[in-house]
Amino acid sequence: MGEPGSLVRGDRAGGRSWCLRRVGMNAEWLLLEDGDEVTVGRGFGVTYQLVSKICPLMISRNHCVLKQNAEGQWTIMDNKSLNGVWLNRERLEPLEVYSIRKGDHIQLGVPLENKENAEYEYEVIEEDWERIYPCLAPKNDHIIGKNKGLRTKRKFSLDELEGLGAEGPSNLKCKISKVSCEPGQPVKSSGKSEVASHPPEYLDPKLTSLEPSEKTTGAHVSPGPVEVVELQQKKQKKTSNPSASQSSLDLFRVTMSRILKLKTQMQEKQVAVLNVKKQTQEGNSKMIVKMEQELQDLQSQLCAEQAQQQARVEQLEKTFQEEEQHLQGLEKEQGEEDLKQQLAQALQEHQALMEELNRSKKDFEAILQAKNKELEQTKEEKEKVQAQKEEVLSHMNDVLENELQCIICSEYFIEAVTLNCAHSFCSYCINEWMKRKIECPICRKDIKSKTHSLVLDNCINKMVDNLSSEVKERRIVLIRERKGEWV
């Protein structure tokens, strides 16, 4: 994980902040900053990138989104993830917004086989900033920035090569190219010489340009043999053809030593010229001219050595570029092999998941079959009950039609009357019959007495209540007609 210190802001000191604490770990906590939308996934465009080492495809590219609503309450939304988001052990519906509170449990993805908990489980907390920030996970933009810094081209100075482990001599080429190779120009030397202590009027016009050159350049032009050896050792670890690089670096080292010697000789010659000028001033001009000529010869020789060194540096850089391309090819092949292994692992997990789903499907089918069987049995029992009910109703209708009907009007008894012979008739019907004959219409016995049967009336009324509305209306109309005639 990256350094969380880069996330600390001055205005947070002493305050409290919300974050998602990873269960069982004191690292990789996810900060919830006020006013910011926090996205989580394994893609590159999210706030926090989660790359699972166990199952790379467990976390979707843009798995979920956390943000504050209008009231300042933090919410979470499942962004159509493959393995889902779980809030307090309940899976969230995709693209639905749910409020979260302090102490809530958030789970991203599902547990793998033979594991009780998922890889990414968090608890919503609110803590002091000093307690939170050492445990925070780096944001995705900080990781990308570091990766970009690692891929930066080699644009360092020779002093930085020693500290950073430079990968090529392109910087040497850049620095050496700054040295003038014209015969009329003086050569820059290392260190502060005694020339600076003399007034400029004692110098020859051709030598007056040496003083600023010595002050501005210093030791940057020619690194010592130790730096060259360190560069050689670091580069040998990365190259696949060390023999070619070794020979080029040996030549480079020898040339740099020769350049150092020439620069030392030039410096001594310059000091000698200045001393002679100071002593004689108007004296031996021939000696001064001779020494100046020797100085120019040294300058020419130094320029020639620098030109050769420039060519060797270019050749060495070309060799390093070829070896770097070869290494990049090897890294690409290794990356493809790793990707194949990840895909194979993901395929195995997918097959295991499909097998588990098939087993679950079979279990569900067995349960459905059992439920269907129960429904069929219940349906058969219901049909039997319905048949029994219809049989009872039919029997009741038969009883009503055969036993509870008046033989005179063929209707259900209305105010039933029982004669002395035990036969029953409607009160209205038997009265009309007795106007013609005073004998029973069934057995022909003389009618001596009539008795109202309340039991028959109540039984008939209750049974008629369960019959159709047409039967009820016809009975009501018939009762009204007979009462009207009686009146």
Secondary structure, 3 states (H helix, E strand, C coil): CCCHHHHCCHHHCCCEEEEEEECCCCCCEEEECCCCCEEEECCCCCCEECCCCCCCCCCCCCCEEEEECCCCCEEEEECCCCCCEEECCEECCECCEEECCCCCEEEECCCCCCCCCCCEEEEEEEEEHHHHHHHECCCHHHHHHHHHHHCCCCCCCHHHHHHHCCCCCHHHHHHHCCCCCCCCCCCCCCCCCHHHHCCHHHCCCCCCCHHHHHHHHCCCCCCCHHHHHHHHHHHHCCCCCHHHHHHHHHHHHHHHHHHHHHHHHHHHHHHHHHHHHHHHCCCCHHHHHHHHHHHHHHHHHHHHHHHHHHHHHHHHHHHHHHHHHHHHHHHHHHHHHHHHHHHHHHHHHHHHHHHHHHHHHHHHHHHHHHHHHHHHHHHHHHHHHHHHHHHHHHHHHHHHHHHCECCCCCCECCCEEEECCCCEEEHHHHHHHHCCCCECCCCCCECCCEEECHHHHHHHHHHHHCCCHHHHHHHHHHHHHHHHHHC
